[in-house]
Amino acid sequence: MNYYSHPTIRARIAEFLGMEPLSGDATTVVTMIGDKHHPKVRKVSGLPGDLDDEFEISLSLWDSRFLLVDLDIEYVNFDRPAEPYIHPDRAFALQEAVTDTVENQLLSLGIEPLHMLSGRGHHFVWQVRRDSHSFEHCFGSPPWL
């Protein structure tokens, strides 16, 4: 858990949360997992101190301003589940055309996703404002705005 104390990691967390520097935003909620049976829900304003207490963090996909979208593209082999871990170069090569197309389509729509890699594939993550036309088109007008 000491990785949370590294300044680069804290700066990246702040960037991901849209906060420069990591100071706090009362509208965003994270779950702090110290004990898997008793997770603690905290506002981001308490995050710097909670990181010092060695909690694992998990960001809610939905807060009062944004919905986070996580498009997960991964290689799955039901006959050989370990395949992407044994032959990662092959697994990622098989996904290349799909991930290139997804990235190009998102960029053409003005969406600049955070592109992350996992053990089996790719995550494209971006935010949709809850007061946007796109959000209303997909989910209707939320009563809480």
C-alpha positions, 0 to 999 in steps of 0.5 A: 500500500506504500504506493499511495505515498508516492507523489507521482501516484497521488498526482495521477489519482488527482488527475483522474478525479479532476482535482489538481492538486489532490485536495478534495471535492465534496461531491465525489465519493470513494469507498475505502476498503480496509476490511473487506467486510466493513468498507468505509464510504468517504468523500474525496475531501478526506482522501489524502488522510485516508491514503496515509491510513493504508486503505485500498480505494475504489471510486464510485462510477457515479457521483453528483456531476459525472457518470464514469464510463469504463469500456472493458475490452479483453481476451477471454478463452473459456477453454484455456482461461490462463491463455492471455497470461501465458501468451500475452503478446498474442492476446493483445495482438488479437485485440489490436484492430478492435482497440484501434477502432474503438479509440478512433471512434471515441476520438471522432466523437470528441471523447478523449478516454483514459486508455489503461491496460489490464492483465487481459486487455484494455479499459477506455474510461471517460466521464459523461456530465450528468447535466449533458444532452448525452446523459439525458438522451441515454438515461432521461432527466435525472430528478436529483439535478 
